[in-house]
């Protein structure tokens, strides 16, 4: 018998609850039994699954803030370069 990770189980439950597909289809697509998926769904309540998307959002938010800061710095450099070259014209 194969032991599945907690992450795999949580993702299987999330797919089963949000995909709109029948559970037997989800179970067969994931290579697990329908009863196993049913057990996992009852074990991992939807409130348990909310933490994962929040963590993903926090990482994405941090990535976007960093990207935003870099873009602001690049814009400032380009502004200064534009001013410098404009003042060099005869």
C-alpha positions, 0 to 999 in steps of 0.5 A: 500500500502506497503512503500519500503525503499530507500535501497530496491528500489536501490537494486531492480534497481541494480538487474533489471539492472545487473541480465540479467533477464526480468524486469517482472521476477525481479518485480514478484520475489521481489513482486512488480509491473512491472510498479513500478520497471520501475518507480524506474529504471527511478528514480534511475539512474545508477550513483546513484547506484555507491556510494553503491558499493564504500562504500562496497569496502571501508569497505571491504578494511578496513577489509582486512587492519586490517586482514593484520596487524593482520597477520603480527603481528602474523608472527612476534611473530612466528618468534621470538618464532622460534628463541627463541626455536632454541637458546634453543636447546642443 
